[in-house]
Amino acid sequence: MPTAAKLIAAIALAALGVFGSWAVTPHLPEGTPPGYLWAIAGGAGLLTGWRVLGPEAHKPFLAVVSAGLRATVIMVLIVLLIVSFIEMIQRSLQKLYDGPVHALQSMFGLMLDNAMLLLHPDVAGLLLVGGMLAGGLAHWAARSWR
């Protein structure tokens, strides 16, 4: 059932995903284009905001802030999975892997390498504060529009 809290949560996490992808871009290795990272992150934020954070918005404030952080972590994991999968496919088309098992193992290594980019203070701080703010906005929307 569509609710205002789900809509606000989806928009807030989509915006967080886009801003987070822009914050990661300066930390990418030299010569690595960001491509459609902003679209992937925005789409993942839209999905997790609607499905994870939105249904939790009617709970007490601290529980919703916690749900905002949980939704942010899920969004980040989805983005890491998609981006690493795309990179693995590009590498496999260049015949860099011995077989499909080696390619899948490499994908999880790529996820770890990409996750290290999130440890920069500006990116980590943006994701933490943004997740809490998204939870607060969802809680406000649930209380304002029932």
C-alpha positions in Angstrom: 0.0 0.0 0.0 1.5 3.3 -1.0 1.9 5.8 1.9 3.5 9.2 2.2 6.1 7.7 4.6 7.2 5.2 1.9 7.4 8.0 -0.7 9.4 10.3 1.5 11.7 7.4 2.5 12.2 6.4 -1.1 13.0 10.0 -2.2 15.3 10.6 0.8 17.3 7.4 0.3 17.5 7.9 -3.5 18.9 11.4 -2.9 21.3 9.9 -0.4 22.4 7.4 -2.9 23.0 10.0 -5.6 24.9 12.3 -3.2 26.9 9.4 -1.9 27.9 8.4 -5.4 29.0 12.0 -6.1 31.1 11.9 -2.8 32.8 8.6 -3.8 33.7 9.9 -7.3 36.8 11.9 -6.3 38.2 8.8 -4.5 37.9 6.5 -7.5 41.3 5.3 -8.9 42.9 7.5 -11.5 41.2 7.2 -14.8 38.2 5.3 -13.6 35.0 6.9 -15.0 32.0 6.9 -12.6 29.7 5.8 -15.4 26.2 5.4 -14.2 27.1 5.0 -10.5 24.7 7.8 -9.6 21.8 6.1 -11.3 22.6 2.7 -9.8 22.9 4.3 -6.3 19.7 6.3 -6.8 17.7 3.3 -7.9 19.0 1.2 -5.0 18.1 4.0 -2.6 14.6 4.3 -4.1 14.1 0.6 -3.7 15.4 0.3 -0.2 13.6 3.5 0.9 10.3 2.1 -0.3 10.7 -1.5 0.8 12.9 -1.3 4.0 12.5 2.2 5.6 9.0 3.1 4.6 7.2 0.3 6.4 9.1 1.0 9.6 8.3 4.8 9.7 5.3 4.5 12.1 7.6 3.1 14.9 9.2 5.3 17.6 11.7 7.9 16.5 14.9 6.0 17.5 13.7 2.8 15.9 13.1 4.7 12.7 16.5 6.3 12.8 18.0 2.9 13.3 15.9 1.6 10.3 17.3 4.5 8.3 20.8 3.3 9.0 19.9 -0.3 8.2 18.3 0.8 4.9 21.5 2.8 4.1 23.6 -0.3 4.7 21.3 -2.4 2.5 21.4 0.2 -0.2 25.3 0.3 -0.1 25.4 -3.5 -0.3 23.1 -3.5 -3.3 25.2 -0.9 -5.0 28.4 -2.7 -4.3 27.0 -5.9 -5.6 25.7 -4.4 -8.9 28.8 -2.3 -9.5 31.1 -5.3 -8.8 29.0 -7.5 -11.1 29.2 -5.0 -13.9 33.0 -4.8 -13.4 33.3 -8.6 -13.3 31.4 -8.9 -16.6 33.6 -6.3 -18.3 36.7 -8.1 -17.1 35.3 -11.5 -18.2 34.7 -10.1 -21.7 38.4 -9.2 -21.8 39.1 -12.9 -21.0 40.8 -12.1 -17.6 39.3 -15.1 -15.8 39.9 -18.9 -16.1 36.3 -19.8 -15.7 32.9 -18.7 -14.2 33.9 -19.8 -10.7 37.0 -17.6 -10.8 35.0 -14.7 -12.1 32.4 -15.0 -9.2 35.2 -15.3 -6.7 36.8 -12.2 -8.1 33.5 -10.3 -7.9 33.5 -10.6 -4.1 37.1 -9.3 -4.1 35.9 -6.4 -6.2 33.1 -5.7 -3.7 35.7 -5.5 -0.9 37.9 -3.2 -3.0 35.0 -0.9 -3.8 33.8 -1.0 -0.1 37.2 0.4 0.9 36.3 3.6 -1.0 33.4 4.1 1.5 35.9 4.4 4.4 36.9 7.9 3.6 35.6 10.2 6.3 33.5 12.4 3.9 31.8 9.5 2.3 31.2 7.5 5.6 30.0 10.6 7.4 27.6 11.5 4.6 26.1 8.0 4.6 25.7 7.8 8.3 24.2 11.3 8.8 22.1 10.9 5.6 20.7 7.5 6.8 19.7 9.0 10.1 18.1 12.0 8.4 16.2 9.8 6.0 14.9 7.9 9.0 13.9 11.1 10.7 12.1 12.4 7.5 10.3 9.1 7.1 9.1 9.3 10.8 8.0 12.9 10.3 6.0 11.9 7.2 4.4 9.0 9.0 3.3 11.3 11.8 2.2 14.1 9.6 0.2 12.2 6.9 -1.6 9.2 8.3 
